[in-house]
């Protein structure tokens, strides 16, 4: 497979996943705020900017991080490379460059999503709230996953798509848990109902609310939410599940068997997974959740860079 095609597939998947995650968090956060009384409001909009990794860019254009400013910045802003509109635009551009490789249905689907997104009027959507816009992104992403799964041969190209999807998902979940956990856990005590509602929002933003209750059969507790989103082996949006998929994809491409690795990306992925399999949530909290997740994010970044070095770029000959 040409490295150009592999890289386009990898980033096509990452941009679609990033757009969906941003839409999920925007929508859930907005409705959580609406459902709370003013005196109980503690779920701020600032964390969404931090999770997107664009805090400095946001502060240059806006003052306070309120609902309208954050929605405009994360959904429509053209100069924000992580905005939903920009992610869908970049995903479509990556698909356009490999139209001879992907299926016709894939191209038609991503093209349709691109035009749907650009038909939304930012002013009208900000006045109405994000639900309609975010739903279009969420279901557009799900549809693209389904069309891709059903029409693209599950060969090397499929593996690069899968790796892109899940490395992006692992990073976004790690950011969500890190930022939201500390804001909610460190907040003053005494508003237990609001606390429960806010943790419910965190779970709903990754589609894990029902799975949480099936697993724990208890009220929502911060430590268990963190455990669910970090270490659950079977939930498709946990960090552990995502990194398992990344490892499986990397091994399928290189032909490496269990217990060995062909490149640095595979080695680091295996290292991350060993920690996720054998660490206990109590140990993670004792050592510090923030440092644990920060290290996880750095490892994910390194894995992405090593994938690029191994498969996308030519080695520089001295």
N, C-alpha and C positions, 0 to 999 in steps of 0.2 A: 504494500500500500504506500502511496506517495505521502511524504510527511505533511505536505500542504493539506491533503484531504483529512488526515488524522487530526491535525491541529484544528481545522474548521469544525469537525464533528465534536471534538472535545469542548470547544468554546461555545458552539451552538447549544449544547446541553447545559453548560454552566449558566449562560445568559437566561435561558428559559427557566431554569430552577431558581435563579436569583430573583427574577421578576415575580414568580409565583410566591416565593417566600415573603417578599416585600409586600405583596398584595394581601396575603394572609394576615400578616402582623398589623398592617394598617387597618384592615377591616375589623378585626377582633378588638384592637385597642380603641377604635372609635366607638364601637357599640358598648364596650365596657364602661367608658366614660359616660355615655348617655344613660346607662342604667344605674349610675351611682348618684346619690345626692351630693350637693356641693360640699357639705361639711365632711363628707367621707372621701372626697376625691383625693387620691394620692398617686394614681398611676399617671405619671407625667409623660409628655411627648418627647422629652429629650432622649430617653433611651433608644428610640427608634433611629435617631440620627447617629447615635454612637454605634448601634448595631450595623448600620449601613457603612460605617467607616468613613463618613463624609462630614464630620463635625466641623472641621475647619472651613470647608467650602460653604457649609450652611451658614455659619456665623458671619461670613463676609456679605451675605445677601439679606439675612433676616436678623431680627433682634431676638425676641422671645420665641421659643419653640411651642407655638400653639397648634391647634388642630388644622387650621387652614394653611399655615405656613409649612407644616410638616407634610401634609397631603400634597400640596403643590410641588414641594421639593422632591419628594420621593416618588411621586407618580408622573409628573409632567415636565419637570425642569430639563431643558435641553442641555444646559451646561453641567448637569450632574450625571457623570458617566454611569452611576448606579441607579438612576431613576428607572421606573418601569418602562416608560416609553423608549428610553435609550437602550435598555436591555433587549426589548423586543426588536428594535431597529437593528442592533448588532447581531442578534440571533438570525434575523432574516438575511442580513448581508453575508453571514457565514454560510447560510444555506444556499444563497444565490451563487456563491463561488464554486459550489460543488453540486450543482443541479444535475450534472451527468452521472453523479454517484448515488444520490438519494432517490427515493421513489417519487413519482409524480404526485402521489397523495400527500407525501410529506411536504413537498414544496407548496402545493395548493393550500395546505392547512396553515403553514407558518405565514404564507403570504396573506391569507384571509385574516389571521390574527393581527398582523401588522396593520392592515387597513381598518380593521375594527377598532383597534386602539387609537389610531390617528383620527377617527371620526368623532371621538369623544371631545366635547367642548370643555376645556379645563375650568372655565368660570362656572358653567352650569353644574358640573360634577362637584366642584367644591361647595357650591351652595346646597346641593342635594345630599351630600355625604358620599363616602367612598364605596358604598356597598355594591352598586350596580357596576361600577368600573372594576372593582376588585374581583367580583364574581366572573366577569368576562375574562380576566387574566387567569384566574384559578381554573375555570373549566376549559379555557383555551389550552393551558398547560397540560391538563389531564388528557384532553383530546389528542394533543400532539404526541404524548407518551403512547397512547393507545394506537394511533396510526403508525407510529414508528415501529412499535413492537410487532404490529401485524404485517408490515409491508417491507421492512428493511431486513435483508439477510443477517442472521446473527453471526457475523464473521468478525474480523478485526475492527472494522468500522463501528459495528455495534458496541464492541468492548470499549472503544474510546468514548463513545457517547455515554455508556454506562458509568465509566470512571468520572467523566465530567459532571454528570448529574449528581453522583453521590459524594464527590469531594466537596462540591459546592454546598450540598445539603449538610454535610458534617460541620463545615465552617459556620454556616448560618445557625445551626442548632447550638453550637458551642457559644456563639455570640449572644444568642437569645438567653440561654441559661445563665451565663455570666452576668450580663447587664441586668436582667430582670431579677435574678435571685438577690443580688446585693441591694438593689433598691427596695425590694419588698421585704426582705428578711431584716434589713437594718433599720427599717422604718419604725417609728414609735409604736409600742404595743397599745392594745386597748380598743382596737376596732376589728375584732375577729371576723365579723361578717364581711367587712370589706376585704380583709386579707384573703378569706376563702374565695371571694369573688374574683380577686386579682389573680390568684394562683389558677383558678379555673380558666381565666383568659389565656394564661401562658400555655396551658394544656390544649385549649381549643385552637390556638394559633398554629399548632403543629398537628392538629387532628388526633390528639392523644387522649382526649377527655374520657371517652367511653372505655378505651383500653386501660386507662389508669384504674378505673373502678373495677374492671374485671380482674385485674392483677392483684390489687391491694384490698379490696372490699372494705375500705375505710374512708374517713373524711380526707380532704386534701391537706397534705402536710408538705412543707417545703423540702425536707430531705428526700421524701419519696418522689416528689416531682423531679428533683435533680437526678435521682437514681434512674427514674423511668427514661428521661431524655438523654442521659449519658450512656447507660449501661444495659438497657434492655436489648436482648439478643434478637428479638423477632419484630419489634415495632419498626416500620420502614423509615421513620424519621429520627430514630435515635442515632447517636454518634457511632456506637458500636456496630449497629446494623449497616450504616453507611460505609464505614471503613472496611467491613467484611466484604461488601460489594466491590469496593475499590481494589482490595487485594485479589479477589476472584477475577476481576477484569485484567489486572496487570499480569497475573499468572497465565491467563488464557492467551494473552498476546505473546508472552515470552516462552511459554511452554514449561515454566518452572513448576516443580512439584512441591508439596508441603515440606517444610523444614529447611528450605533453601531459598536463595534469591538470585536474580539475574542482574539487578542494578540497584542503585541507591534508593530509588522510589519504592521498590519492593521491600528493601530492608527496613526502611522507616515505617512503612505501612504495617509490617509484621511487628515491629517494636511497639507501635501505638496499640495494636490489637491485643498484644500480650498484656499490656497494662489494663485495658478495658475488660479483659476476661477475668483477670485475677485480683484486681484492686477491689476493695470494699468501699461503699459510700462513706462509712464512718471514718475510714482511714483518709479518704480524700478531704473530708471536712476538717480533720485534725491537722492535716498538712496545709490546708488552705484551698478552697475551691477556686478562687480567682487564679492563683498561680498554676493550678492543675490545668484549668481551661486555657489559660494564656499559653502554656507550653503546648497544649493540644493544637491551638491555632497556629503556632509557629511551626509545628511539625507538618500540619496540613499544607501550609505555605511552602515549606521545603519540598514536600512530596510533589506538589504542582510544578515547582521549578525543576526538580529532577526528572519528571516525566517529559518536560519540554526539552531538557538537555539530551535525554535518551532517545526521543522519538521525533521531535519537531525541528531541531536545529542541527546544522552540520557542525561537526567538531572543527575548531580552529587549529590549523596546522602551523606550528611555529617555524 
